[in-house]
Each structure stands twice: as structure tokens, then as C-alpha cells.
Amino acid sequence: MNTDSPAPAAGAHDMPPRLKPIFRLQWEPAQNAHVLLYPEGMVKLNQSAAEVLKRCDGTRSLDAVIAELESAFGATGIGDEVRTFVAQARSRGWLE
């Protein structure tokens, strides 16, 4: 057994979500929407996507993001939708 090997890394889905450094989230007046900018282009976001991504800064767990969204918008039961969106954002390479 090799005792010098590093400990297994935590799964990506256990880490607090955060935008990859290549992306920048900002309000774009010309689009009248939040956009996700990257060197090759831009993604126009709907309001829900922007609100989720605003909170994906690496300091909040996914459960904390969901709780904050529910509190901010007086919503309940949005966890599955937020988890699905975050999984899609990860698969698109937006989040680490």
C-alpha cells in the first residue's frame, strides 16, 4: 500500500458551486438581462438562471443557495429545479 498517495478528492457535486474563472456574470443593458461572458462569446440568461448563478460564488453549499433563493423570493419546493439547473451548468462547463 502506498502511503504517499493523496487522499481522494471530494466529488465535484459536494463542493460549493462557483463560476469557473473564465466566465463573468454581469448585467448587460443592451440585452436587458444578465449574461455570462466568456472569451468566445456570451450566454443570455433568464432571471431564474441569473439568480442562481449570482449565488454560485464558492462560499455557499448548494443547499444554502436553495435556501437563500426560497427566502429571497418567498418560494418553496424549488430544490429539484435548482439542482437540475446547477447540474446542467456544470455539464456546460460554467461551474466548478
Secondary structure as UniProt FT lines:
FT   TURN            3..4
FT   HELIX           12..14
FT   STRAND          18..19
FT   TURN            21..22
FT   STRAND          24..28
FT   TURN            29..32
FT   STRAND          33..38
FT   TURN            39..40
FT   STRAND          41..44
FT   HELIX           47..54
FT   HELIX           62..73
FT   HELIX           79..91
FT   TURN            92..93
//
